[in-house]
Amino acid sequence: MRFRNKQIVFLICMFSFINNIFAQQNQGFEKVERVLKKLVRKKKVPGIAITIIKNGSTQYSKGYGYADLEKELPVDPAITVFRVGSVSKPIAATGLAKMVAKNQIKLSDSIYNCVSYFPKKDFDFTIKQLGGHLAGIRNYKGNEFMNNKPLTIKEGVALFEKDSLLFQPGKGYSYTSYSWNLLSLAMQEVAQKPFENIVKDEVLIPLGLNSTFPDKQQEVINKAVFYRKKRRRDFVEATPVHNFFKLAGGGYLSTSEDVAKLGNAYLNDDFLSKQVKEEFITSQNIDDKLTYYGVGWQASYDHKNRPYFGHIGNGLGGYGIFYVYPKENIVVSILMNCSNPNQDKKFHKIIDAIFDELIGESTKQLAL
């Protein structure tokens, strides 16, 4: 009996210890929490999840609002699955980076070396130009963005493959998710393996991104309801769309914690060598002028001129902010279950509050 009591005391102590660790992890960040709560309270977003990592350790991970307004299901950053829009591009780019690391494909390869049947254009272009929006591929026309047919990646490429290039590759920049449609087709042709399986085997499984999936309108446990703003303070479900055909450019589902894990993998050289990473997260140039875009990664500066690489994602019923700050070893992942809420000033406040908390920028400025 005495032994049993000791076991119970031990379990209680362990439970208390774990709870204290979790509580300490989410201590601080009061400014961040105030802004996020206000976004929900003012009905700017239905639900929002945030995960912050510094030096490989999760500093803050929390959900606000609802994944499902009708059922009042709360957002959980570990399990609530959001539509991430163009945050899909860094996921796809990481799969490409693994292929580059294995010498299966080169960024200097011509698209025709990879997809021989792609219609000939006036100019050739490379995988790197394609991945950096420098190839001259057009963007969506009409209601293509609203596609609700279950197209394959190859069928998605057929939507634009006969169109002329917008400019001579390398001489202009035009952001388009279609460039990543074609790039994902090139990857699966070279690997002789479906693109989604390349990413699953090379990225999702090795990094433990267990809640990241292709968006096929399938049933997914803990998937958020995707909303759009109907009136000033009302949300309705977003128009159904089938995003699989543009999987690499904007077709993944994920959690804020999974996205943060991806960013954290780029802050050391264990998953990818520094040489390979730099090719992807370094801005390309046009006539010695930065495009602020690498290969599948934005490589830019935030509103306070802090260098980062990452991506903004905007889709029907989903919006994401994904920033990796290499100098400070900070990863910020913010996902919400609505289309762009147009709250940039609030998001800037969140980023500033994160830096105040983790770096003490305000204190440093006062000291100066």
N, C-alpha and C positions, 0 to 999 in steps of 0.2 A: 504493500500500500504506500509505504514511504517512497519507494522507487517510482511508483506511478505518479505521485504528487510532484516529484522532482521533474519528471517528463513534462507534466502540465506547465510547471513554472518555466521550464526551458522553452517550451513552445510559445508561451505568452511573451517571454523576453525577446525571442526571435521575431515574433510578429510585431512587437513594439519597435524593435530595431529597424526592421524593414520599413515600417510606417514612418519612422523618423527620417530615414534616408530619403524616402519619397517626398516628405514634407520639406526637407532641407533643399531638395532639388528644385522645388517650385517656390522657395522663399525668394523674396525680393521681386524685381520686375513689376512693382506696383504700377509704374507709369504705363508699361505695356498692357497690363491687365485693365487699367482704366479705359484705355483707348479701345481695346477689343470689346469690352463690355458695352461701351457706348455705341459701337457699330451695330451690335445686336439689338440693344435697347431702342435705338433710333430707327431700327428696321432698314439699315443699309445693307445688311447681309442676313440670311436666315441662320447660317451656321458657319463657324470658322475654327480652324485648327492651326496651332503654331507649335513648331519644334525648333529649339535653339541648341546648337552644339558648339562647344569651345574646347580646343585641345583634345578632341576625341571623346569628350564627356558631355552627356546631355545635361544642359543647365536648366532648361525649362521646356515642358511639353504639356499642353493643355488645350481643351476644347471649350468652345463657347457657343451658345445657341443650340439649334436643332438640326440634326441630319434629316429629320422628317418632321415637318411642322404639324401635320395632322395627328401623328401618333406621339408627338412630343418626345422623340428619341434624341437624347443629347449627343453632341459631337464628342468623339473620343479620338485624340490624335494617333493612337496606336492602331485603331481598328476601323475608323470611319473612312470609307473609300470614296474619293472625290474624282471627278473628271478634271484632269490636269492640263488639258490643252497643249500648248507648245512646250511645256515642261517635258513633254514626250521627247523633244529633240535631244536634250542631253542624255536621256536614257538610250535612245537609238545611237547617238554618237559614241557612247561608251561601248556598245556592241561593235561598232565600226573600229574603235580604237583597239579592241582586243584582236580583231582580225588583222589590223595593221601590225600589232605586236607579234603576231604569229606568222607574218609575211604572207598571209593569204591574199592581201590586197594592198596596193600602195595609193597614197593620196594623189600621187602624180599620174596614176593610171587614167587613160582616156575612158570616157563612158562607154565607148564602142568596144573596148577590150572586155568590158564586163557585161554589157547588154548589146550584143551584136545586131539584134533586130530593131533597136531603137531607130526611128526614121532619121536619115541623114539631114543635118542642118548645114547652113552656110559656114559654120565654124565648129571646130571640135571643142570640147571642154573636159576638164578633169574632175575627178571625184572631189578634190579639195575645193575647187571653184563651186561645184554643186552644193557641197556642205556648207559653204559660206555665203550662198545667195549671190554668187558672182557669175553664174552660168547663163543668165538671161531667160530662165524659165518663168513663164507667167504665173500669176496668182489666180485665185478663184474668179470665175465669171458667173454672173447671174445668181442663180440659187444653188450652185454646186456645193456651197458650204452647208446647205441644208439637206444634203443627200440622205435619203432614208432607205436606200437599197443596199443589200448585203454584197457589196462589190469586193472582189479580191484586190490585192495590191496591183497586180498586172492590169486589171480592168480599171483601176483608178488612174494609172499612168495613161491609159488610152484616152482619157478625157482631154489631155493636153498635148499628147505626143505629136500630133500633126501641125501644131501651131509653130509659127516662126519664133526664133529667139528675140527677146526685146532689145538686145544689144550684143555687141561682140563680147564674148566671155572675157572677164578680167578687166573690162573697161567701164563697167557700171555695177551698181548694187541694187537689187530689187528683192525685198524679203518675200518669200513664198514657201508655204508648206509643201507645195508640189515638188520642190527640189528634193525634199526628203522622201517623198513617194518614190521618185525615180532612184534615189540613192538606196532605199531599202530593197528595191527590185534588183539593183546591181549586187547588193550584198548576198541576197538569196541565190542569184544566178551563179556567183562565184563560189559560194559555199555549197551549192546544190542542197540547200536545206531551207525550209521556210524561215522567213525573217523573224517571226515571233519566237521560233525555237532557238535561233541564234542568240537573241537577247535573253531568253529564259536561261539557256545553258551557260552563257558567258557573263551575264550580268546579274540577273535576278537571283538565281540560286547561289552563286558564290558570295554575293553580298548580303544574303538573307533578306531580300526584299520580298517577303512572303505575301504581301498584300498589294502587289502591283500586277495588273492584268491588262490584256488587250480589251478594248471596249467593243463588245460584240452584241450589246443589248441583252446579254445573258444575265441570269440570276447570280448575284454575287452577295455573299453574306456581308452585312454591315455597309452595303452600298448606300450612299446618301441619295435622297431625292434631289434631282437637278431642277433649279428654279430660274425664273426670269422675273424682272420687275414689271408688274402690270400697271400699277398706279404708283403714286409717290411712296405709299407705305404698304403696298400689297404685293405678295409674291404668288405666282402661279407656276405650275410645272412647265419646264421648257419644252419646246417642240421636239419630238423624238427625232434623233438622227442616228445614222449608222456610220461610225467613225473608223471601222476596221481598215478601209481602203487607204486611209491616211494615218495609219498606225504610227509610223515613225515621226510624222510631223505634228500630230495632235490627237492621237487615238489611244492613249494609255489612261488607266485608272490607277490611283495610288493613294496612300496615306501621307500625312505630313511627316511622320516618323521615317517612312521608307525613303521619301525624297531627301530628307536630311542625311540619311545613311549614305545615299549616293554621293552627295556633296562631300561628306566626310572622307569617303574613299579617295578623293582627289587631293587630300591634304597630307598624304604621305605617299611613299613610293612602293608600297606593298602590293597594291592591286594593279597599278600601271606604272611603268618606268617614267621618270621625269621627262625623258626625251620624247616619248610618245604623247604624254599629257600636254606638254608645251605646244605641240603641233595643233592641238584641238582647242586649247583655252587661250591662245594668243591671237589677238586681232589680226586679220588679213589687211592688205593695203591695196589701194588703187592709186597709182602714180604717187606713191609715198605718203598717201593720206589714209589714216586709219578708217576702217569700216565699223569698228567696235563690235566685230563679230568674228569668231574663230571658225571652228567646224562643229556646228550644232550647239555652240555655246555663245551667248552674248559675252563679250569681253570689254567691259566698259567701266564707267565711274558712276557712283550714285549721286544723289542730290547734294551731298557734302563733299563731292570729289574724292570719295574713297574708292580705290580700285576693287573690282569684284569680277567674278565670272559666274554665270548662272543663266536664268531665263525667266521671262514673264510668260504665263500661260493664260489664254483667254479662249473659251469655247462656249457653246450653248449649255448653260447651266453649271459652268465651272470657271474658276479664276484662281491663278496661283502666282506666288512670288517666291522665287528660289534664288538666293544670293549666297555665294561662297566668297568670303573675304580671306585671301591667302595670307596677307600680312599679319592679320590678327588671329588666324586659325579659327574663324567663326563661320558657322553655317546657319542660315535662316531659311526655314521652310514655312510658308503660310498658304493654306488652301481653304477655299470656300465653295459652297454649293450654289453659286449663282454666277451669271455672266458678269462681266466687268462692272463693279459697283461705282466706278469713278470716284474713288476716295483716296487719290494719291497723297494728298496732304496728311491724311490720317496714317497712311502706311509709312510715310516719311517720319512721322512722329514715333511710330513703333520702332523703326530702325534706329533712330537717334536714342530712344530710351534703352534699347538693347546695348548700344555702345556705352551709354552712361553707366549702365549696370555692370557691364563686363570689363570695360576699359577705364571708366571714370573720366570720360572726356570733359565733362563740365568742370570737374575738379582741376583737371590739368589746365583748362583754359583760364580758370580763376587764378591759378598759381602763376601763370604767365603775366 
